[in-house]
């Protein structure tokens, strides 16, 4: 796609665009692209971009891994263990290992969802509340000018993975690293990923893997805020830093 190079491995770390992955039909109404997995150097997390056409999908069993969903666009309903959960933009959903879900898209637009699968190792106490709207969550800070909101975390019974939505204003924050394994999806905006001594253009639909302790920075070169979806394992806090360069 214009303005976006093909998938790039940058030493430890990886960046691609969802358009670079092959779309494969699955579960009736869905078409999925695997954007990050072990083949791109990410052994623990699998990121997928799934597009649901109007109608009701077939059941998707998540198997031995837990799955966290994020709605990029469109509206619908996720049926899980006999209960319906609303799907709307900027919301997350938690599905425990061993469960299966169906997605009903009333149309006319497609429903676009980013999913991340992760090992389920800690004990879970997931209850009836599985869907979380970002608009209902508190705004927290990560650094001097960056904000985020938790979606799926311990509050919905997920004991070892964290899902959040972050806001990056125009400009560049100091280079930093985290102790956890993280995958990122750019929801809105454009800029540059600084990773491994290189610079890679990113925009809506870019997908990034940031291994533990790898120094990086997402720079927003647009006029408006950049919004990103982050999922990391094991659980933690987007504001935490293993290392941060002095400004």
C-alpha positions in Angstrom: 0.0 0.0 0.0 1.2 3.6 -0.6 3.4 5.0 2.1 4.0 1.6 3.8 6.9 -0.8 3.1 6.6 -4.5 3.3 7.2 -6.4 6.5 10.5 -5.5 8.2 12.4 -7.4 10.8 14.5 -4.9 12.7 16.9 -7.0 14.7 14.8 -8.0 17.7 11.5 -6.6 16.7 9.2 -6.5 13.7 6.9 -4.2 11.9 4.4 -4.8 9.0 1.1 -3.7 7.7 -2.1 -5.7 7.8 -2.3 -5.5 4.0 0.9 -7.5 3.7 -0.7 -10.6 5.3 -2.8 -13.0 3.3 -6.5 -12.9 4.0 -8.1 -16.3 4.5 -11.8 -17.1 5.0 -12.8 -18.7 8.3 -15.8 -19.4 10.4 -18.4 -18.5 7.8 -18.6 -14.7 7.6 -15.0 -13.9 8.7 -11.8 -13.3 6.8 -8.6 -13.2 8.9 -5.0 -12.0 8.4 -2.3 -13.3 10.7 -0.1 -10.3 11.1 2.3 -11.3 13.9 3.2 -14.8 15.2 6.2 -17.1 15.7 7.2 -16.7 12.1 7.9 -13.0 12.7 9.8 -13.7 15.9 7.0 -13.4 18.4 6.8 -16.8 20.1 4.1 -16.0 22.7 1.5 -13.7 21.1 -0.5 -14.1 17.9 -2.0 -10.9 16.4 -4.8 -11.2 13.8 -6.9 -8.7 11.9 -10.4 -10.1 11.3 -13.1 -8.7 9.1 -16.7 -9.9 9.5 -19.2 -9.5 6.7 -22.8 -9.0 7.6 -24.4 -12.0 9.1 -23.7 -14.5 12.0 -20.3 -16.3 12.0 -19.8 -19.9 12.9 -18.4 -20.6 16.4 -14.7 -19.9 16.8 -13.1 -22.1 19.5 -10.0 -20.3 21.0 -8.3 -23.6 22.1 -5.6 -23.6 24.7 -4.9 -19.8 24.4 -6.9 -16.9 25.8 -8.0 -14.3 23.2 -8.4 -10.5 23.6 -10.5 -8.8 20.9 -10.6 -5.1 20.0 -13.1 -3.5 17.7 -11.6 -1.1 15.2 -14.8 -0.3 13.3 -18.4 -1.5 12.9 -20.9 -2.8 15.4 -22.3 -6.2 16.4 -22.7 -8.7 19.1 -20.4 -11.4 20.4 -22.1 -14.5 21.8 -20.0 -16.3 24.5 -21.1 -19.1 26.8 -24.8 -18.3 26.3 -24.4 -14.5 26.9 -24.3 -11.7 24.4 -21.8 -8.9 24.6 -21.9 -5.6 22.6 -19.2 -4.9 20.0 -18.6 -1.3 19.2 -15.6 0.8 18.2 -12.9 1.2 20.8 -14.0 -1.7 23.0 -12.2 -4.8 24.1 -13.5 -8.3 24.9 -11.9 -11.2 26.9 -12.3 -14.8 25.9 -10.9 -17.5 28.2 -9.0 -20.6 26.9 -11.4 -23.4 26.1 -14.3 -21.1 25.2 -15.9 -20.5 21.8 -17.7 -17.4 20.5 -19.8 -16.3 17.5 -20.0 -12.8 16.1 -23.2 -11.3 14.7 -22.8 -8.4 12.4 -26.1 -6.7 11.5 -24.5 -4.8 8.7 -24.5 -3.1 6.3 -20.8 -2.3 7.1 -18.2 -4.9 7.8 -17.0 -5.3 11.4 -13.2 -5.1 11.9 -11.6 -6.7 14.9 -8.0 -7.1 16.0 -7.4 -10.2 18.1 -4.4 -11.3 20.2 -4.0 -14.8 21.5 -1.7 -15.5 24.4 -0.8 -18.5 26.7 -3.1 -18.8 29.7 -1.0 -19.7 32.6 -2.4 -17.8 35.6 -5.7 -18.5 37.3 -8.7 -16.7 35.9 -11.9 -15.5 37.5 -13.7 -14.3 34.4 -17.3 -13.5 35.2 -20.3 -12.1 33.2 -18.5 -8.8 32.3 -16.3 -9.5 29.3 -16.7 -6.4 27.1 -15.1 -3.1 28.1 -15.6 0.3 26.5 -12.6 2.6 26.4 -15.0 5.6 27.0 -15.9 4.1 30.4 -12.3 3.7 31.6 -10.2 6.2 33.5 -7.5 8.2 31.6 -4.0 7.4 32.9 -0.7 8.9 32.0 2.5 7.4 30.5 5.2 10.0 30.5 4.7 13.7 30.3 2.1 13.9 27.6 1.0 10.4 26.6 -2.3 8.9 27.8 -3.8 5.4 27.9 -6.9 3.5 29.1 -6.9 -0.1 30.2 -9.4 -2.4 28.5 -9.0 -6.1 29.3 -7.0 -6.6 32.5 -7.6 -8.0 36.0 -10.8 -6.1 36.4 -12.5 -8.5 34.0 -10.7 -11.6 35.4 -7.7 -11.7 33.0 -4.8 -12.5 35.3 -1.7 -12.4 32.9 -2.3 -10.3 29.8 -3.1 -6.5 29.5 -4.9 -4.8 26.7 -5.0 -1.0 26.4 -5.6 1.9 24.1 -2.9 4.6 24.0 -2.9 8.2 22.7 0.4 9.7 21.3 0.4 13.4 20.6 2.4 14.9 17.8 6.1 14.7 18.5 8.6 12.1 19.8 9.0 10.8 23.4 12.3 9.5 24.7 13.5 6.1 23.6 12.5 3.5 26.2 11.9 -0.2 26.8 9.6 -2.5 28.8 10.0 -5.8 30.6 7.1 -7.4 28.8 6.4 -8.8 25.3 4.1 -6.4 23.4 2.2 -6.3 20.1 0.8 -3.0 18.8 -1.8 -2.1 16.2 -2.0 1.5 14.9 -5.7 2.5 15.1 -5.3 6.0 13.8 -2.6 8.4 12.8 0.8 8.2 11.1 4.5 8.5 12.1 7.7 6.6 12.5 8.7 3.6 14.5 12.3 4.0 15.9 13.6 0.5 16.5 17.0 -1.2 16.2 18.7 1.9 15.0 16.3 2.2 12.1 13.2 4.2 11.2 10.1 2.6 9.7 7.0 4.5 8.5 3.8 3.5 10.3 0.2 4.4 9.8 -3.4 3.1 10.4 -3.1 -0.7 10.1 0.5 -1.0 11.0 1.4 -4.0 13.2 4.4 -4.0 15.5 6.1 -6.6 17.8 8.3 -5.2 20.6 10.2 -7.9 22.5 11.1 -7.4 26.2 13.9 -4.9 26.9 14.1 -3.8 23.2 14.6 0.0 23.0 12.0 1.8 20.8 9.9 4.9 20.3 6.8 5.6 18.4 7.0 9.1 16.9 3.8 10.9 15.8 4.6 13.0 12.7 1.0 13.8 12.0 -1.0 16.9 12.9 -3.5 15.0 15.1 -3.1 12.4 17.9 -2.0 8.9 17.0 -4.1 6.1 18.7 -2.7 2.6 19.2 -3.9 -0.7 20.6 -1.3 -2.4 22.8 -1.4 -5.9 24.2 1.4 -7.2 26.5 2.4 -10.3 28.3 2.9 -10.9 31.1 0.7 -8.3 32.7 2.0 -4.9 33.7 1.6 -1.1 33.1 2.2 0.8 29.9 3.7 3.6 32.0 6.4 1.4 33.4 9.9 1.6 31.9 12.8 -0.9 32.1 14.9 1.9 30.5 14.2 5.5 29.3 16.6 7.9 27.7 17.1 11.3 29.3 15.5 14.0 27.2 
